[in-house]
Every structure is written in structure tokens, then in C-alpha cells.
Amino acid sequence: MSGEAGPLDGPAAHMSQDPARSGAERSIVVHGDVQGNVSTGDYTLNVIYADGKFVETESVLELPLRETPPLRAPAPADLFGRDEIVEQVFGQLTEGTSVQLYGPADIGKKAIAEAVHRKLAAQGQRGHVLSPRAGETGTLEILYQRLAEAFFGKSFLRGVDETMLHEAVADVSDVHITVLDCELSREDVARVLHTFPGCTFLLTSPYPTLPDTAAAHQVQPLARAAAIELLSSELGLALGPVGLQNLQFDHAYRMAEDKPQRLRQYAEFIKGSDQWRARAAREPHDQPPPVDPDRLSPRHQAEALAVALSEPARNVLVALATFGVPLSAAWFAPVTGDPRAADAGPELYDRRLVTYSAGTYQLTEDAAAAVRNQNWAPTAAATAAEGLTAALAAKAGPPGPDPYLLLIVARTLSEAQQWVLVSRLVKTAAPAALAAGRGQIALRLYVLGKIAATHGGMTKDLKYYVSAEEQISNLLKGDKLAVAAALALVAAPVVPTAKIGSLFSYLAKLATANTAATAGTAAVVVAAATTVVVVASGSGVPAGCDEAKQVIVAKSQPAEMRVTKDFVERSRHVASVLNAAAAKATDAKVKSALQSRANERNSVADAKEREGDDPRMHPDVVAALIGAKALNEEIKDMQKISPVCSNVLE
């Protein structure tokens, strides 16, 4: 994969530069084992995918900051009973205080955030709004990658070093960042605020995790008076008490669980009924006819609205329910195979069956249930695959869909054993996922391609996918051999002036050598912005470090991890060892580092345990992802322990 070759150019045991390229980016052949953030000299190597090949890109310390765009003002929308919290949040943000809105789903956190955005936009505030992406866990590492992409315009395929990111944005000021559906722990939120000291944050979360509790606001359920006002506004009538009673408002209010979105759905259902249309021409307008409470359940009214859709809109509704991924209107026709579907968005939105945000439509919970209750046949994965493949291959096609959609379609085809279609889709979809910075999704796609080629007897494709999977896996995760090789190189006197090509050549040579010769040579910690810390053995070991050593030594005899339970048990064991080590530590820095890492390990275990295993995923793919996660955490152990303990590699 040089400047002229394709992205995956066959197996080899080295990683070389393309001499034809220079400057901020150099294209590289990605072969062999390369691990995470390997530092040469002052900076950290990272990789992006562009123009059909991997490109080595400069560290965030070297890349220029992009100009932050003005905040987009969302479309005007009426809020009912929420004016006070909007003003309070807006006031705190303008004073430079980061704010959090917390509460259960669909309670109105995003609507409040958008109202705040409108006020900030009116003042010319610049900033970024980050919404969750399908199939992506909301970890600190992912958030840093998203933020680095926003500030530097690069979709990095490897994790971004926190300390370097902190230094790179040190001069950034007066920038606002909103993170929707943020599930980070209190400790991780504190780290984000520290990394971006010149920015204000608005976080929407299920629980309060902002260190400044005075700026964490619980979004309360919609009060009865506000709900009456909302429903009256939606129906276009000044309803009085009698009318509300006849509408069975109490029942509707209770069934809507105080959520504005559901009340709006009720209003659409009522306005669409024949009785309401007949009554609208008569006086008085405040006394519409009674409605059967049973027919006002959210699921029933969603079904009634869905059944009345035009055929193109119904096809889009079914596709959204089938794949569970938000879609922009540009991808309605390719996914459904119906060219008329491109204009279905407004019809679905008018009936409150979808929400619209950042240019994409997403199905509501009740609409998804309505589709299931109607027993409508799901969108054919083969139809979606054909449309997606053609649209992605088009030179002037629309911006790509969420890469998770590509994975879902490929996985569905794989389950149906449509091997040829899987292989054809993966060849187009995996590069699209890489270009979007979604390396893990690309890796899963290549695994599915390998499975399809194996079962379908496609020898040429199999060779391609085996090579692709290996190289992507190495690129994203690598293995301990690469780490040992990098450590040996950075311990040498030539490190400050070493070139990237020299590093890769050295890695290639060591890849064929006995790893025992490099084990224990040195440890590298990419934790400082301009230095590589090398920790060697010596005397005067701080208290607690002997115990911490168990975490590192245990990695030389790793237990096989194939399911989430294995990873969780290992993480909790490491956390308990580090807790014990921290309890024995007498040096404040040692105690703080060990305890912090123990807390992080427990948090990672909790998050992974909640996530669980996807039963639809092939066991080997699950095992590969678990192994990648475990390796990543092991490297973090080394990075956190090495600076404070000098005996970890003895």
C-alpha cells in the first residue's frame, strides 16, 4: 500500500514510507505488528484512511487547528414549562461554566439543549455538537477521537493521547461543545474538562456526573399545566377544562409519562381522526367529542398513523425499524429500493413517527413497536446491500451513511448465508468505514468478508480478506511483540533523531527475532507532550510498586478471553491488585496513580458488563473484539504505572 498501491496490497512483514509524499501526511504500507501510539522523537504517530490508502498523519501537536464554525441555530420550537431552566443554563454557559442536563430518556434534555443553542447562536457563539453514533460505545477514548476530529479535521484510526491533546488545544478559548447522551463517569468528565480548559461543555446524561454539582440540572417531567398548554398548542385550539376532560386528558397525560414527544404524538392522532375533522367545523371549539381511552395508548395511535402512510413512507418506516440506524433522506431510496422514498421524511416527521436531528431521521420507540405489531415484512438485506454498494461506488454519491448500517446489513446477509452479496458489500463498505474513522467497524466487516469467502469458496476474495483483517487488526491494536520492539528502539541513543521509516524497519527486523531478547529492555510511556519516558530497573522501589508489578507480569501469561465475562473478571482482578498496591503506597504520586488506574479498571469493567455480548455476532469476532479491548487496557496499565514505579519490568 504505497502511494500507488491499493489499501491492502498483500502480506509482508514491514511498514514502509512512500518517498513521493512528504509534509504533514505520508502514505505508508501497513504490514506487520504495530501498536497504538508509538512515539518517535517528540511526537506520536497516528493514521487516517484517505484516497484508498492509509496515511500517516502528524500528531495533534503538529496539526493546525481548524477554525471552529458558528453554532447552528436549530429550528424554532415551543417549549412548555422549560423557560426557566433554559435561561439558567444559558446564563451559566455565558459565564464560562460547563453545565449538565440529566434525567431519563425522552424527558426533554435535547429540546432544552437546542433552545440553549438558539440563544448561543444568536450571540455568534462558535462550537461543536456531538451526537452519539450508532454501534459506538460512549467511552472517553471515543470522545477524544470525536473531539480531535472536530478540532483538527482528521478521522484518526488510533486513540488520541490525552496529554498531547491537552497541549494542542491549550490556546483554544471561547469555544462551546455540546455532547449529547454522554455516559462518562464523573472521573472521565473531570478529565475532559481538564483537557479542554478553554471550552465550555453542555452534557446531556442519564445521571449527574458533572464535578460541579451546582451546574448539574435535573430535567423534571412535564408538569400538568405545561402538558395542557402543549396539547392545546398542537391541536390549534384553546381547550378548556370540559374539552380536556372529553379528550380523556388525564389518561393521555398518564400514558405519555409526562414526555413531550408522546403528547405531540397524541395530538397528531387526535387531529387525524374522522370525528375530530367533522367536529372542527362546528362550535364551540373547546368541546371535541370524547375519545376511547384504550385507543389513546401510544402504541395504538402509532399503529394508526403508520397504517395510513403512503407506500414510499411505509417502506422507509420499515427500513428504519429493520436496521435500527438513523438515515438521511439521501439514503432512503438506496436502502429501500424505492426511488419515491427520497421524499418520505416530512410525511414521517409530521406524524411524529420519527425524530429529525443533524440531517438524519430516527424512528421513535412507539413507531418501532407499531411496525412489529403489524407484522410487516422487514426490508430485504439484499435490496439494501445492492443499493448501498451502488451508491457508495458512485463518484458523485451522497455523503456516506452511518457505517454501522453497513455492518448491520452485512451481518444480516451473513446470517442468511448470502455469501456473494456479503463479499461484494464488504469490499465497498469497509473502506467507507475506515474513511469515516470507524476502524473497529471496518475490522468487523473484513471478518464477515472472510467468513463469506470461506463458505462461498471464493479463494481470491478469501486471500484478500485474510490479509485485510490481519493488517487492520495490527493497525488498530497490534500485539506485544510490536510494543517490545518499539521499547527497544526508543531506549537506543538514536531515538531523538530517529525517522519513522527507521522505526518501521527496526520493527520489521525485530518481528523475526526472538522476543525474549527484547523483553524487559525498557518501557515507554507516551504520557508527556514532548518526551518519551523510559523507565529502567533500579533500587529504591517505592512502596506498593512490587504489588503493582503483578499486573504487568501477569500479561506474560495471559488467559484466553473470548466473552465479556472473561474480560470483566480480569479487569476486576487487576483493579483489586492495584487497590491493594495503592493501600500500601506511601508516596502520594504512586498512591494517586495506582488508585486512579484501579478506579478506571472498575469503570471499564462496569461499562463492558452493561454492554454484554451481541448474540448475533460470530463467536470468533466477539473473541477478537474482547482481545483487542483487553490489550488496550493492558497498555494503559503500563502507561499509568510506569511513570511512578521503576520496577515494573524487572
Secondary structure, DSSP 8 states (H G I E B T S, - for coil): --SSS-S-----S---B-TT--TTEEEB---S---SS-EETTEE-EEEEETTEEEEE--TTTS------B---------SS-HHHHHHHHHHHHTT--EEEE-STTSSHHHHHHHHHHHHHHTT-EEEEE---TT----HHHHHHHHHHHHH----SS---HHHHHHHTTT--SEEEEETT----HHHHHHHHHH-TTEEEEEEESS---S-GGGEEE-----HHHHHHHHHHHHTS---HHHHHHTTHHHHHHHTTT-HHHHHHHHHHHHTSHHHHHHTTSS-TT------GGGGSHHHHHHHHHHTS-HHHHHHHHHHHHH---B-GGGHHHHHS-GGGGG-HHHHHHTTSEEEETTEEEE-HHHHHHHHHHT-----HHHHHHHHHHHHH-TT--S---HHHHHHHHHHHHHTT-HHHHHHHHHHHHHHHHHTT-HHHHHHHHHHHHHHHHHHT-HHHHHHHHHHHHHHHHHHT--HHHHHHHHHHHTSTTGGG--HHHHHHHHHHHHTS-GGGTTTS--EETTSSS--EE----S---TTHHHHHHHHHGGGS-----SHHHHHHHHHHHHHHHHHHHHH--SHHHHHHHHHHHHHHHHHHHHHHHH---TTS-HHHHHHHHHHHHHHHHHHHHHHHTTT-TTTT-
